[in-house]
């Protein structure tokens, strides 16, 4: 399995896990779990989403700077910074 395939599989597995966590929160709300318990799960989902975003951004940066030979380095930096700013908003 190539590194790119492994990264893709990791991201997809994480997204499926997040989907399960969201469904779990739906059940918690339906079963009237405490606000604290729900907020803890929301924080866990937020952390998981941030990790997925970081993996995607890392993969994008590697492709942008390592695999693509065309384009000016300055343009690549600007593109990466623009993408990073969208991610952290």
Phi and psi in degrees as a GROMACS rama.xvg file:
@    title "Ramachandran Plot"
@    xaxis  label "Phi"
@    yaxis  label "Psi"
@TYPE xy
-71.9959  161.11  UNK-2
-60.7186  -39.2079  UNK-3
-63.5169  -39.9275  UNK-4
-66.5874  -38.3865  UNK-5
-64.9321  -41.0708  UNK-6
-64.7123  -44.5817  UNK-7
-60.2443  -44.1865  UNK-8
-63.7317  -40.8466  UNK-9
-61.408  -46.2657  UNK-10
-62.7906  -45.5722  UNK-11
-63.1542  -40.7312  UNK-12
-62.3896  -41.7145  UNK-13
-64.2289  -41.1455  UNK-14
-64.6011  -38.0491  UNK-15
-65.6638  -38.8537  UNK-16
-64.4882  -41.7777  UNK-17
-62.5884  -42.0417  UNK-18
-58.2876  -42.334  UNK-19
-64.0683  -38.4384  UNK-20
-64.6118  -40.9558  UNK-21
-63.5245  -42.9262  UNK-22
-63.2943  -35.2406  UNK-23
-63.6305  -39.7375  UNK-24
-65.903  -39.4097  UNK-25
-56.7898  -44.2206  UNK-26
-65.8345  -38.7261  UNK-27
-62.513  -42.8102  UNK-28
-64.4283  -44.3103  UNK-29
-62.1789  -36.1684  UNK-30
-90.3321  8.48901  UNK-31
58.0698  48.0895  UNK-32
-66.142  164.498  UNK-33
-69.3329  153.02  UNK-34
-57.8657  -39.6316  UNK-35
-60.8034  -45.4644  UNK-36
-62.1108  -41.1947  UNK-37
-66.3848  -44.197  UNK-38
-63.9308  -35.6062  UNK-39
-61.7398  -43.1227  UNK-40
-68.0642  -37.0178  UNK-41
-63.3723  -40.6999  UNK-42
-63.2896  -38.6334  UNK-43
-64.5591  -40.473  UNK-44
-66.0769  -42.8292  UNK-45
-59.4997  -43.5732  UNK-46
-63.7508  -40.5274  UNK-47
-66.2135  -41.4114  UNK-48
-63.4727  -42.5498  UNK-49
-60.4628  -38.9437  UNK-50
-65.5437  -43.115  UNK-51
-61.8207  -45.1427  UNK-52
-60.1348  -40.3246  UNK-53
-63.9952  -42.7176  UNK-54
-62.5393  -42.7302  UNK-55
-65.4104  -44.1572  UNK-56
-63.5995  -41.7098  UNK-57
-60.5569  -45.2667  UNK-58
-63.1266  -42.1369  UNK-59
-61.7741  -45.2697  UNK-60
-62.5685  -42.4944  UNK-61
-63.657  -43.383  UNK-62
-64.8191  -42.8251  UNK-63
-63.2717  -42.2777  UNK-64
-99.0131  -27.0056  UNK-65
-100.4  -49.0145  UNK-66
-83.7408  -34.2556  UNK-67
-88.9441  120.532  UNK-68
-93.216  -22.4904  UNK-69
-83.127  158.342  UNK-70
95.6628  154.785  UNK-71
-80.8763  143.796  UNK-72
-55.2624  -38.5704  UNK-73
-62.5801  -40.2214  UNK-74
-63.8867  -38.7151  UNK-75
-65.2715  -41.4084  UNK-76
-63.358  -45.8324  UNK-77
-60.6946  -42.8832  UNK-78
-63.8408  -43.8949  UNK-79
-63.6962  -44.2754  UNK-80
-64.1013  -38.9015  UNK-81
-61.5591  -44.6302  UNK-82
-65.2731  -42.1028  UNK-83
-61.6757  -42.3963  UNK-84
-62.8134  -38.1752  UNK-85
-64.6867  -38.5984  UNK-86
-67.3174  -39.7349  UNK-87
-87.8404  -5.24179  UNK-88
